[in-house]
């Protein structure tokens, strides 16, 4: 759960969410991200450090550049957690639908029995 906490903390910032969205389109260097977001290099680097510590992205070194890419395993972990949550709330809604259907049936039965 600690890893998920770090990921959600990282994604709490709108700029980091935008960076993740950009990286979903493919790898990008720090300088490419600076141009995309019109932020300073230190600001982008700071956001990237948070994303990297959370496990959402990784950075490699190619010559003088530091390409960044999304880490599919981290996204899979987020997706799995959200999937579990979806299952729970779907089950709750299905139970609620059944309760409402039962109440409707009871009301119809009462009105059919009434003189």
Residue pairs with C-beta under 8 A, 6 or more apart in sequence:
3 54
3 55
3 74
3 77
4 77
4 78
4 81
6 53
6 54
6 55
7 54
7 55
7 56
7 74
7 77
7 78
9 50
9 54
10 16
10 50
10 51
10 53
10 54
10 56
11 17
11 20
11 54
11 56
13 47
13 50
15 37
15 39
15 47
16 47
16 50
16 51
18 37
19 33
19 37
19 44
19 47
19 48
19 51
19 57
20 51
20 56
20 57
20 70
22 28
22 33
22 36
23 57
23 68
23 69
23 70
24 70
26 69
27 67
27 68
27 69
28 36
28 67
28 68
29 65
29 66
29 67
29 68
30 41
30 44
30 45
30 48
30 65
30 66
30 68
31 41
31 65
33 44
33 48
33 68
34 40
34 41
34 44
37 44
48 57
48 59
48 68
51 57
51 68
52 58
52 59
54 74
55 71
55 73
55 74
56 70
56 71
56 74
56 75
57 68
57 69
57 70
57 71
58 68
58 69
58 71
59 66
59 67
59 68
59 69
60 66
60 67
60 69
